[in-house]
């Protein structure tokens, strides 16, 4: 039995290695999918937009999502979908490119319910007004539709409506008299604004009525047969040809770098399978007294206490509190405290903003005592729970 195990040892090690690599790759893939932005055309998550991308291809549209190193739109595309752009939204230089493209006859569909979309819609003097509860049935304005839908969507999941002081726009879809989707002329082109995000998502397109709504909005572009999906504002960038960002990019992208990585992997695997030692074994003389695992943590804590790192620890708890509270709503912890609390209050009506503001201010003190830091840490734990 021992001889058989010794003979099959390298094969078993290779199998274990391959299983470990597969498990790690699966974990990172699932992690990347969980962190993909909403309505991204490459996201297969329930709130992603991959289904819309494939559906547009099935309808005969030419789909384009590549974005070069400098922000620009494909000249042959007459319909641009900017779905749930991420903060900080669209910059002034990028708006200049989009405005010129729309004025030449393009159709821009800007949809989303997040703060990135809200900030982007301000460019057209529109605001997104969040509502705690939006009941009632959505109503179409058939006079402004090219191909009226045959079925009213029953599951739009609206969270906000559009508001504006402008009077030169047409309401395409409304609920309780407040617009959810609006269209306005911009030069020779058209801009469509939507505070709805769910109908465009992978999950939303499965609900009755939502595909007809999306198809109707795409039809606003007339004879356009090419759709550009904006992934620039989902963090996707394409480096210009011939430009390498650093050694890591060179190793992954160039043939010599890939050859080095492959050689290193083969050498490492050969060393693991051979089982040879790197040197002679060193005998341990006598018995060594091993330290308890907790001693290291206690020593680091005492050093931190003597060095007076309470300011840094308070900053850590402050950052962790903002990240945990804003994770569900995709709020960035880098936002200023007042803007962060204001945004969070719009999404959580039960938020005690006075208490939260006081806690953030206390954690940001220059001088803080040890007893006060312990109490603040306990309060942060209660907030996170």
N, C-alpha and C positions, 0 to 999 in steps of 0.2 A: 504493500500500500504506500509506504514511504517513498519507494522508488518511483511509483506511478505519479505521485504528487510532485516529486522532484523533476520528473520528465516533463510534466504538463505545466510546471510553474510559470515559464515565460508566456505561454498562451493565456493562462489565467490572469497574469498581470496585464497583458494586452487588453483582455476583455474588460477588466476592472477600469483600466485607463480610458477605454472608449466609452464605457458607461458614465464615468465621471465627467468626461468632456461633453457628452450629450446632455447630461443633467444640467451642467453649468450653462450651456448654450440655450437650453429651454428656459431656464430661470431668467436669463438676461433678455430673452425675447419677450417673455411675459411681462417683465418689468418695463421694457421699452414700450410695449403696447399699452400698459396701464398709464404711462406718462405721455402718450401721444395727445396732441391738442384736439379739442372738439372740432368736428366737421372737417378734419384734414382728409384729403382725398386718398392718402396712403394708410389711413387708420381703419382697422377692421373691428374696433371696439363698438359697443352699442351706440355711442354718441359720435362715432366717426362718420366719414363721408365716402367710404370706398364703394358702397352700393350705388350712390348717385353717380360716381365716376364711371362704373361699369354700365349702368343703365343708360347714361348719355351715349356711350359707345354703341349700345344695342339700338338706340334710336337713330343712329346714323351720323351723330356728331363726331367731329374730329376733336379729341380731348388732348389738351396740352397743359402740363403742370410744371415743366422745366422753367427755372428762373436763373438767368445768368448772374455773374458776380455783381453786375450793376443793375439796379432795378429798372425793368422795362417790360413792355407787353408785346407779344407777337403781333406783327403787322397784319397777318391774315386772319386773326381772331376778331370777331365782331361782338362777342359776348364774354364778359369777365365775371367770374363768381368769386367774390370776396366774402368768405363764410367764416364767421366767428374769429376775426383777427385778434391776435394776442396783444396785450399791453407791451409797449406804450402806444399801440395803434399805428396809424399811417403818418409819416413825417411830412413836412411841408414840401420837400423836394419830390417825394413820391406822389403827393397829391398833384403837383404840377404835371407829372407824367400822365397820371390818370385823367386829369381834367382835359389835357390836350387830346388824349386818345378818345374820350367820350365826345368832345366837341367835334371831332372829325366823323362822328356817326356811330360810335360804339355804344353798346348797352352794358351798363354796370349794375350788377345785382349785389348789394351789400346787405347781408343778413347776419343776425346774431342777437343774443340777449346779454352777453357779458360786458364788462367794462371797456374792453378793447373796442367792441362794436359801438358802444355808446359814445366813446370819445371820437371815433371815426365819423359817426353820423353828425357830429357837431359841425363838420365842414360844410354841410348843406343846411345848417340852421335847424336841425332836428334834434330832439332830445328823446331819450328812452325813459319813460316813467314806469317804475316798477309798482306792481299792485300785489297786495297780500292775497287777494282772491279775485279771479276773473271767471265768473260763472256766465252762463248764457250761451247762446248759439252764435257762431260767427256768421256774418252776412256778407255776401259778395255784391260788388257793384258791377253788374253785368254790362253796363253801358261802357265801362272802361276795360273790359276784357276782350281779348281777341277770340279765344275759344272758350266760352263759359264752361265751367266744370259741371259734370252731370251728377255729382254727389257731393254734398256738403261734408267737409271733414268733421269727424266727431271727436277726434283726439289730437288737438293741436298743441296742448299743454302750454298755453300762453302764460308768460310771467310778467310781461311788460307791454306797454302800448307806445305809440309814437305821438309826440307833441311838437308843434311848431307854430310860429307866428306867421309863417308864409301862407299865401292863399293861392299859389300857382301850382298846386299839386293835386293829383287825383287819388282818391282812396280806392284801392282794389279789394281790400278785405278789412272788415271792422268787427268789433265786438262791443256791445253795449254803447254803440255810437262812437267809439274811439278807434282810430285806425291801427291796424296791425301791419298792413302792407300798403305802401304808397308809391306813386310813380310821379316823376317830374321831368320836364325837358331840360337839357343841358347842352346848349349849342345845337348841333345837328343830331345829338344822341339822346339817350334816355337813361335816367338813374332810377333804380327800383330799390326802395328801402324796406326792410322787413325786421320787425322785432321778434319774429318767430325763428327758432333754431331747430326744434324737434322735427318738423316735417321733412327737413333735408337730411336727417341722420339715418344711419343704417337701420335702427329700430323703427324710426318714425315712418319710413317709406313702406313698412309692412301694414300700416293702419289704413283702413278704407278712407278714400277721399284725399289723402295726402299726396299720392302720386299725381292725381289730376291737378292738384294745386300747383305742385312744382312744375309740371309740364306746361301749365298755363303761363307761369312766370317766365319759363324759358322761351315760350312763344312770343313774348313781348319784344324779342330781338328780331322778329321778322324772318328774313331769309338767311340769317346767320347759321352756318353749318359748322363752325369751329368754336369750341368753348375753352377758355383759359381758366384753369383753377389756380387761384392765388395761394401758393404755398410759401411765398416769401415771408408773409406775416404769420406763418406757422413755424418759422425758424429754419426753413429749408433754403440752403444756399448752394449754388453750383460755382465752384472755383473756376476762374478762367483757365483755358487750356494752357498747359505748360507751367502753371504756377503751383509750387509745392509749399504748403504752409509750414512745414518743419520736418524733422527726422521721422516722426511717426507717420506722417503722410507719405513720405518717400518710401518707408519700409512697406506700407500697405498697398501703395499704388504703382510703384515702379517695378519692372521685372527683376532688376538686381536686388531690390529690397525684399521682394517676395521669395527670391531664391535663398537669401540669408535666413529668413524666418523658417523656410522649409528645412534647410540644412540644420538649423539649431534644434528644430523639433525632432528630426531623425536622430541626431546625436544624443539628445536627452533621452529619447525612447530606447536607444541602444544601451545607454548607461544603466537605465532602470532595469532592462531585461537581462543584462549581463550579471547584475548583482555584485559587481566587484567593488571592493572598498577603495577609497581614494588614498588610503595610507594604512600604516600598521595600527592595529588597535592599541589604544592607550589604557593601560590598567589603572584602575582607581585604587590608590593606596590608602588603606584604612577606611574607616567609616566617616562619611561626611554628614554633618548635621544640616538638613535641608530646612529652609525657612518656610513658614506657613504662607500660603498664597495671599492671605489678607494683609501680610506685612507690607507688601509693595504698595497696595492701595492706601494703607495708613500712612506710610512714609511720604507718598506723593501729596496726600492731603495735608500733612503737617508742614511740608515745604511750602505748599500754596498758602497756608494760613500765615506762616512766618513772613512770606514775601508780600502779603497784603493784596492778594489777587481777587478781592471781593468785588471790585469794579468789573473785572472781566467775567466773573461768574454771574453777576447780575445781568450783564449784556447777553450772556448765553441764554439765561432763562427768559429774558425779554424776547430774543429772537425765536426761541423754541415756542413760546406762547403764541406769537403772531403766526408762525408757520402752522401750528396745529389747529388754531381757530379758523384760519383762512384756507386750509387745504381743501375742504369740501366745496368751497365756492371759488377756488382757483385765485385767491387773493395773494398778491406778492407781499412777503414780509418786509420788502425794501421800501414800501410806501410810507410816507410820513404818518405819524400816529393819528393826527386829526383826520386825514383823508382815509386812512385805514379804518378807523372807527366809524366814520360816516358811511363808507361802503358796506361795512359789516352790518350796520344798523338797518340798512335798506333790505338786507336779506334775512335778518333775524330780529323780529319785532320784540322778542323777549330779552334782548341784550341790555344789560345794565351798563350803559356806556360811561356813567360817572365812575363806577367802581373800576371798570377796565382802564379808563384814562388815568385814575389815581395809581393803579398798580403799575402801568407802564412808566409813569413818571417816577415812581419810587425805585423801580429797577434801574432807572437811568441816572440816579444820583451819583455825584462825584465821590462822596464819602458815605459809606454805609457800614453799619456795625455788623458784627457777626450774628448776634441774636436777631437783628432786623432782617438779615439775609435769610436766615433759617425760616422765619415767619413768611417772608415773601415767596420762598421756594415752595412752602406748603400751600400757599394761596394759588400759585401757578399750577400746582398739581391738581387742585380742586377745579380750576377753570378748565383744564385739559380733560378731566374726567367728565 
